[in-house]
C-alpha cells in the first residue's frame, strides 16, 4: 500500500500541533474524524500484541466537569470535544492472555492449540516481570505508545490535543467507577479545537537543534 501523506504533510502537521491549553467548547470533532481517531487507538502496537489497556472516551458534560476538577481544575477536560482517559490492566493475568490468543486464532483462522509456543513465550515474559515486581510498570509504560500515536494521528487530521499527566488518577478511577474492573488510570488526552484566544497557539515551538538530539552511526 502506498503512503497517502507526503513528508511535508507529516512535518507540517507535527509543527502545527502543540499542547493546547484552551479549547473551544463550541466546536466538536465530526463523527467521521472521531471514528478514525478511535481506530488509531485500536491499532496501537503493544508488546507481544497484548494490548493491556482500555480507552475511555468521555463526552458527557457532567463527567467532563468532574474530571476537570480532578485535573487540578485545568479546563481542557471540560472544554474539549472528546476526552480520552487511558487506563491499563493491572496484574495482567492468564485470562487476559487467553482472551488475546482466542482473538488471534479468530482473526488469523488458526486453532488456539497451534499458538501454544507463543503462549509459552508470553507466559515466560509475564512471569519474569511479575516475579521482578515490574509487571504493572511495564504495562503502564506501553500506554504512552498509544498516547503518542493518538496525538500524531490527530495532528494529521487537524485536530488539537493536550496530553495530561497533571491529573489525580485515583480520583479518576473513582469518578469512572473503575474499582473491581482490573483497570486503572495512567494518563489522559483532550482532543478538539483550539480556542481563538489560546495564546500558546502562536507561541514558537522550542526544540533543541537536530544535532543535539540525533546521532547517526
C-alpha positions in Angstrom: 0.0 0.0 0.0 1.4 3.4 -0.9 1.6 6.2 1.6 -1.2 8.7 1.5 0.8 11.5 3.1 3.9 13.3 2.0 6.9 14.0 4.2 5.9 17.7 4.1 2.4 16.9 5.2 3.7 14.9 8.1 6.2 17.5 9.3 3.7 20.4 8.8 1.2 18.6 11.0 3.7 17.9 13.7 4.9 21.5 13.6 1.4 22.8 13.8 0.4 20.7 16.8 1.0 21.9 20.4 -0.3 21.0 23.8 -3.5 23.0 23.6 -4.2 24.8 26.8 -7.6 26.3 25.9 -10.1 24.5 23.8 -13.1 26.0 22.0 -16.1 24.3 23.8 -18.4 25.3 20.9 -16.5 23.1 18.4 -16.9 19.4 18.2 -15.0 16.8 16.2 -17.1 15.3 13.4 -18.2 11.7 13.7 -16.1 10.5 10.8 -13.0 12.1 12.1 -13.5 10.8 15.6 -14.1 7.3 14.3 -10.7 7.4 12.6 -9.1 8.6 15.8 -10.7 5.8 17.8 -9.4 3.3 15.3 -5.9 4.8 15.7 -6.1 3.9 19.3 -7.3 0.3 18.5 -4.4 0.0 16.0 -1.7 1.0 18.6 1.1 -1.6 18.8 1.9 -3.2 22.1 4.5 -5.7 23.4 3.6 -9.2 22.2 0.3 -7.6 20.9 -1.3 -8.0 24.4 -3.0 -4.5 24.3 -3.0 -4.2 28.1 -5.4 -1.2 28.0 -8.8 0.3 27.8 -9.5 3.7 26.4 -12.5 5.6 27.9 -13.9 8.2 25.6 -15.7 10.9 27.7 -18.2 13.3 26.1 -20.8 13.5 28.9 -20.7 17.1 30.2 -21.1 16.2 33.9 -18.3 13.6 33.7 -16.0 16.1 31.9 -16.7 18.7 34.6 -15.9 16.1 37.3 -12.7 15.1 35.6 -11.7 18.7 35.2 -12.0 19.1 38.9 -9.8 16.0 39.4 -7.2 17.6 37.0 -6.2 20.4 39.3 -9.0 22.5 37.9 -7.5 22.6 34.4 -10.2 23.4 31.8 -9.1 21.1 29.0 -11.2 18.1 30.1 -14.3 20.3 30.4 -13.9 22.3 27.2 -12.5 19.8 24.7 -14.7 17.9 22.3 -13.6 14.4 23.3 -11.6 13.5 26.4 -9.7 10.2 26.4 -8.8 8.5 29.7 -6.1 5.9 29.1 -6.3 3.0 31.6 -4.0 0.0 31.9 -4.8 -3.5 33.1 -3.2 -4.2 36.4 -1.8 -7.6 37.3 -2.1 -8.9 33.7 -3.3 -12.5 34.2 -3.8 -15.7 32.3 -7.4 -14.8 31.5 -6.3 -11.7 29.5 -3.7 -13.8 27.7 -6.3 -16.5 26.9 -8.7 -13.8 25.5 -5.9 -12.4 23.3 -5.0 -15.8 22.0 -8.6 -16.6 21.2 -8.8 -13.4 19.3 -5.6 -14.2 17.4 -7.0 -17.6 16.4 -10.2 -16.0 15.3 -8.5 -13.3 13.1 -5.9 -15.5 11.6 -8.0 -18.5 11.1 -5.9 -20.9 13.2 -6.6 -23.0 16.2 -5.8 -21.8 19.7 -3.7 -25.0 20.2 -1.5 -24.0 17.4 -0.4 -21.0 19.4 0.9 -23.0 22.4 4.5 -22.0 21.7 3.5 -18.3 21.5 1.6 -18.8 24.8 4.7 -20.2 26.4 6.7 -17.2 25.4 4.1 -14.8 26.7 3.8 -16.7 30.0 7.6 -16.6 30.4 7.9 -12.9 29.8 4.9 -12.0 32.1 6.1 -14.4 34.7 9.5 -12.9 34.9 8.1 -9.4 35.1 5.7 -10.5 37.8 8.5 -12.1 39.8 10.6 -9.0 39.5 7.7 -6.7 40.6 7.8 -4.8 37.3 4.7 -6.1 35.5 2.4 -3.2 36.2 5.2 -0.7 35.5 5.9 -2.4 32.2 2.3 -2.2 31.1 1.9 1.4 32.2 4.9 2.4 30.0 3.1 1.0 27.0 0.2 3.3 27.3 2.5 6.1 26.1 2.8 4.4 22.8 -1.0 4.8 22.4 -0.8 8.4 23.6 1.9 9.3 21.0 0.1 7.5 18.2 -3.2 9.2 19.0 -1.6 12.7 19.1 0.2 12.2 15.9 -3.0 10.9 14.2 -4.9 13.8 15.5 -2.4 16.3 14.2 -2.6 14.7 10.7 -6.3 15.3 10.8 -6.1 18.8 12.0 -7.4 18.0 15.5 -5.8 19.6 18.5 -4.8 17.6 21.6 -3.3 18.1 25.0 -1.7 15.1 26.8 -2.5 15.3 30.5 -0.4 13.8 33.3 -1.5 16.6 35.7 -4.4 14.6 36.9 -5.4 12.7 40.1 -5.5 9.1 38.8 -7.2 7.7 42.0 -9.9 10.3 41.7 -10.3 9.5 38.0 -10.7 5.8 38.9 -13.4 6.7 41.5 -15.3 9.0 39.2 -15.2 6.5 36.3 -16.1 3.6 38.7 -13.1 1.5 37.7 -12.9 -0.3 41.1 -13.0 -4.0 40.5 -12.5 -3.8 36.8 -8.8 -4.5 36.9 -8.1 -1.3 35.0 -6.5 1.9 36.4 -6.0 5.4 35.0 -2.5 6.3 33.9 -2.8 9.4 31.6 -5.4 11.2 29.6 -5.6 13.3 26.4 -8.0 16.1 25.5 -9.0 16.4 21.8 -10.9 19.1 20.0 -10.1 22.5 18.5 -8.0 25.4 19.9 -9.7 28.5 21.1 -9.0 31.6 19.1 -7.7 33.3 22.2 -5.3 30.5 23.3 -2.0 32.4 23.3 0.0 29.2 23.1 -1.2 28.6 19.6 1.1 31.2 18.3 4.0 30.7 20.7 7.0 29.4 18.8 7.7 25.7 19.4 11.0 25.2 21.3 13.1 22.2 20.4 16.8 21.5 20.6 18.6 21.5 17.3 18.6 18.2 15.4 22.4 17.8 16.1 21.7 18.0 19.8 19.2 15.1 19.9 20.0 13.0 16.9 23.1 10.9 16.4 23.7 8.9 13.3 26.0 5.9 13.3 
